[in-house]
């Protein structure tokens, strides 16, 4: 009974010794000098190279000079074009102002004629009654108005009922032909426009017209003849 535990203790001691020897001889021994060499050196030179490279990359004097040269030339071209456009626009503005001024003056004349038709008619009637007849001028003008209806092809739809001229003023009345109906808003207006386009009509400086279903009454005045 005593020899069996002794044998077991001996076997255990043998295995312990065998294991210790394995780890002792299997683990490599690193020399002290090799460990020192494996340590990384201070990155002094590396940091100097990293800071030197970006400085050289940023310094490019030729590229900067070219960009400045191109930018200095572009505004000059645009400025010339803008000056031309501004001068052209100023001319257009001046022309538009002239046209606007002339249009305003024409509107004032039309407004004056529309606001005072009765006063103009009374003035023409009063002066007509006081005037003497200029036979030569009156006869020529009355003949021109009478011939107008035939030359314009209107003798079949309207007639000249009455016309009388003095020295500067004429009065006339047009009526539809028998059985013909004329619209005072279109037919008489078109006839009057056609009459005013005649070359000999340009001697009259103002007129007063009234159109109804019965006909057209027209008063006209020429410029005073030269003495």
Secondary structure in CASP SS format (residue, H / E / C, confidence):
PFRMAT SS
TARGET T0000
AUTHOR 0000-0000-0000
METHOD secondary structure of the structure
MODEL  1
X C 1.00
X H 1.00
X H 1.00
X H 1.00
X H 1.00
X H 1.00
X H 1.00
X H 1.00
X H 1.00
X H 1.00
X H 1.00
X H 1.00
X H 1.00
X H 1.00
X H 1.00
X H 1.00
X H 1.00
X H 1.00
X H 1.00
X H 1.00
X H 1.00
X H 1.00
X H 1.00
X H 1.00
X H 1.00
X H 1.00
X C 1.00
X C 1.00
X C 1.00
X C 1.00
X C 1.00
X H 1.00
X H 1.00
X H 1.00
X H 1.00
X H 1.00
X H 1.00
X H 1.00
X C 1.00
X C 1.00
X C 1.00
X C 1.00
X C 1.00
X H 1.00
X H 1.00
X H 1.00
X H 1.00
X H 1.00
X H 1.00
X H 1.00
X H 1.00
X H 1.00
X H 1.00
X H 1.00
X H 1.00
X H 1.00
X H 1.00
X H 1.00
X C 1.00
X C 1.00
X H 1.00
X H 1.00
X H 1.00
X H 1.00
X H 1.00
X H 1.00
X H 1.00
X H 1.00
X H 1.00
X H 1.00
X H 1.00
X H 1.00
X H 1.00
X H 1.00
X H 1.00
X H 1.00
X H 1.00
X H 1.00
X H 1.00
X H 1.00
X H 1.00
X H 1.00
X H 1.00
X H 1.00
X H 1.00
X H 1.00
X H 1.00
X H 1.00
X H 1.00
X H 1.00
X H 1.00
X H 1.00
X H 1.00
X H 1.00
X H 1.00
X H 1.00
X H 1.00
X H 1.00
X H 1.00
X H 1.00
X H 1.00
X H 1.00
X H 1.00
X H 1.00
X H 1.00
X H 1.00
X H 1.00
X H 1.00
X H 1.00
X H 1.00
X H 1.00
X H 1.00
X H 1.00
X H 1.00
X H 1.00
X C 1.00
X H 1.00
X H 1.00
X H 1.00
X H 1.00
X H 1.00
X H 1.00
X H 1.00
X H 1.00
X H 1.00
X H 1.00
X H 1.00
X H 1.00
X H 1.00
X H 1.00
X C 1.00
X C 1.00
X C 1.00
X C 1.00
X H 1.00
X H 1.00
X H 1.00
X H 1.00
X H 1.00
X H 1.00
X H 1.00
X H 1.00
X H 1.00
X H 1.00
X H 1.00
X H 1.00
X H 1.00
X H 1.00
X H 1.00
X H 1.00
X H 1.00
X C 1.00
X C 1.00
X C 1.00
X C 1.00
X C 1.00
X C 1.00
X E 1.00
X E 1.00
X E 1.00
X E 1.00
X E 1.00
X E 1.00
X E 1.00
X E 1.00
X C 1.00
X C 1.00
X C 1.00
X E 1.00
X E 1.00
X E 1.00
X E 1.00
X E 1.00
X E 1.00
X E 1.00
X E 1.00
X C 1.00
X C 1.00
X C 1.00
X C 1.00
X C 1.00
X C 1.00
X C 1.00
X C 1.00
X C 1.00
X C 1.00
X H 1.00
X H 1.00
X H 1.00
X H 1.00
X H 1.00
X H 1.00
X H 1.00
X H 1.00
X H 1.00
X H 1.00
X C 1.00
X C 1.00
X H 1.00
X H 1.00
X H 1.00
X H 1.00
X H 1.00
X E 1.00
X E 1.00
X E 1.00
X E 1.00
X E 1.00
X E 1.00
X E 1.00
X E 1.00
X C 1.00
X C 1.00
X C 1.00
X C 1.00
X E 1.00
X E 1.00
X E 1.00
X E 1.00
X E 1.00
X E 1.00
X E 1.00
X C 1.00
X C 1.00
X C 1.00
X C 1.00
X C 1.00
END
